């Protein structure tokens, strides 16, 4: 175990690109999403610790983006959609006083990548989906600390990320991986026997595959413990999100897949656990709230006081743990298989899933069709060539193929149901 590669995320190592006594300058990618809005709440409550200099968003919530820019007094705002620039400029002008300089506006599909390399201490990548890969690579190459909430960029571009990241440069922001990160601080790598990743079980915990056949989008979006964006919420309902997190844990901590376990914990209080070789298991627990993991990502090695809610130990509570039903939720085992294949297989898995989730949201694919279609796309992709060095064009080509094939299969499913 001691001869294994150094992990990407190591709580014992601190990477500090810009040492200083003042607030850390932070760039937030995906500022209008769930992670971004909670990060901004944390920053506004801790102005002595953090200062946001740049915001980046897709451009779908212009009014909110303008409000965030004004409250934080950022120097630059970036949007992926060039068509919203006039609306954004007007919204900013309405909030800034006469004579106040407006922030610089950058627009286009590469805008987030451009600002990820800008002058700052930490880049928080809160973008959803594999489009976060280029910004992740840009932040690492520029030498920034990367607070990583965009798991997809690590999953689809694992070798690319590992080649660029310096020891301690990545701090995980997913609640599960922030939990593992903190628990791992209690021992050495040689002490670790197993990583235990917890799953809430989503809204369909306890249902059989047959009982899942008729569930609706509204059912899938009704997560019992977490408030997240629609894509992540549906991924949690299928447990694809947990499969992605298993791959992410393997890449972050260099622990083999056969030593990464998933256990269902409906209350979502314990975010993950580390089992050590002496038989001890350390669990990291807080009420379900992403501001705690975000605070770890932005503040480590320091903790941010009152970042998130705490338990009321004067009230009785019950914490339950159940084994994962792999028959009803085969996505975790499929993710393990994909992770072991490596190469472009994780990119194919992730891209096909993104297409299938969108098809489910629009009514073009039933719930069970999501993982069934993803499985078929992965099988058709086959085994990546052994020893092949992964490149960004490889990832993009694999994603393009996987998306096209998933759309073809989805269309066939819809046609078959229409004629049934």
Number of C-alpha atoms within 10 A of each C-alpha: 11 9 6 10 10 14 19 23 26 23 21 15 12 16 18 16 14 15 9 9 8 11 14 21 18 26 31 28 31 26 28 26 19 16 27 23 19 19 25 22 12 22 20 16 13 16 14 12 17 21 22 25 21 28 29 30 25 24 22 14 14 21 17 16 26 25 16 19 25 17 13 18 16 18 16 18 26 29 27 20 16 16 12 17 19 10 14 22 16 14 17 21 18 12 16 18 10 8 7 9 10 19 21 12 16 20 21 16 15 15 21 32 23 17 24 31 20 19 18 23 22 30 30 31 29 28 30 20 17 22 17 23 25 18 24 32 24 19 29 22 16 15 23 29 27 28 30 26 27 26 26 26 27 26 29 33 26 23 16 18 22 19 12 17 21 17 17 18 24 28 31 30 29 23 26 23 27 26 27 27 26 20 20 25 13 15 12 12 19 12 17 21 19 19 27 23 24 26 27 26 26 24 20 23 17 13 12 13 15 9 11 16 12 11 13 14 17 10 13 20 22 17 19 14 17 15 15 16 13 16 18 19 20 27 22 24 24 28 26 25 22 23 24 26 24 27 29 23 28 22 22 23 20 17 21 14 18 10 13 18 17 19 18 19 22 20 19 23 20 24 25 28 26 26 19 20 12 9 10 11 16 18 18 18 16 18 17 19 19 21 22 25 27 31 24 23 27 30 17 16 15 10 13 17 9 13 20 17 12 12 11 9 7 6 6 6 10 5 10 12 14 15 11 21 17 13 10 19 23 19 24 24 15 20 24 20 17 26 26 16 16 22 26 28 28 29 30 28 30 27 27 28 25 22 21 27 26 16 21 20 20 11 13 20 22 23 24 18 19 25 22 14 23 27 20 15 24 22 13 11 17 12 15 12 11 9 7 9 10 16 14 13 9 15 20 19 14 21 23 16 16 27 22 15 21 26 18 12 19 22 15 14 16 16 12 10 12 8 6 6
